[in-house]
Amino acid sequence: MPELGDNFSLEQVLSEMNSLGYVATELGRKFPSEIEELKEILKKYQLTLASKFVGVIFSDPELREKELEKFSQWVDFLEKMGCKHVII
């Protein structure tokens, strides 16, 4: 459901997470895609990035290279954000 949560701004969600005592969050669709911008907004609300779900189709040989490349890009992004795990 892509529209789920559209009535809440990213700032409202992060602010409420902070007020509830959360220290980390998974990457959501409303989050900035630029690393420095993402780091800044998370820092503003005293949060870190825990991880992100990355859907990967390893079972189809025809898609394997493309899927591995996409996965590698996410691993690089998450590593730069300080994440130690990827949710697959």
N, C-alpha and C positions, 0 to 999 in steps of 0.2 A: 504494500500500500504506500506508494510514493508520497501521497499527500498527508500521511500520518504525521502529526506534529507541526503542520504548517502554521497553525495559529500561535505557535511559540517561537520567539526569536532565539537564536543561538545564545545571545547574551543572557536572556532570561533563564534558559536551561542551565547554563554553566553557573550562573549566580545561585540558582536554587540548589544545584549539586553541591556547591561550596558551602552554602548555609546548612546543608544536611550532614556535612562532614566528609563528603567524598574527597578522595585525594587523587583519583585517576578516572579516566573515562576511555571508552572505546571510540574510535573514529566514527563519526556520523556523517550523513550526507550534507549537512549544513555547514560543516567545518571547512575552513579555507584549505585550499590545496597547496599553497605555498608554505614551505617549511617555516620560514622566519615569521610569517604572519600567524601561523598556527601556534608556534611557540609563544608568541606575544599574548595572544588571547587566552591561552591556557594559563600562562603565568599571571595574567591579570586576575584570574579567579582561583589562583593557587592550586591548579590541577596539572597533572601530567597525562601523557597519552599512554595507556596501558597496552593497546594493541588495535588491530582491525581484523574483521573477518574478510578473508580473501577466498572467493570461490574459484576452484581450479579443477579443470577436467583433465585428469591424468590418464583416464582409461581409453581415450580415443587417439590412436597413433597419428592421425592426420592433424590433430590440434595440438599435439604435445609441445612442439617448439614454440608456437605462439603462446600457449598457456604458461610455459616455463619462463618465457620472456616477461610476460605480464606479472607473474609471481615474483620474479627477480626484481622488477621495478618497485613493487610494493615492499619487498624485504629491504631494499636500499632506503626507501622513504622511511619505513618504520625504524630502521637502525639509526638514521639521522635524527629521529625524534627520541631516541633513547630507549626504544622498546626492545625487550629481550625475547618476545614471543610473537608468532603470527598465528591467528586462528584460521584454520583451513577447513 
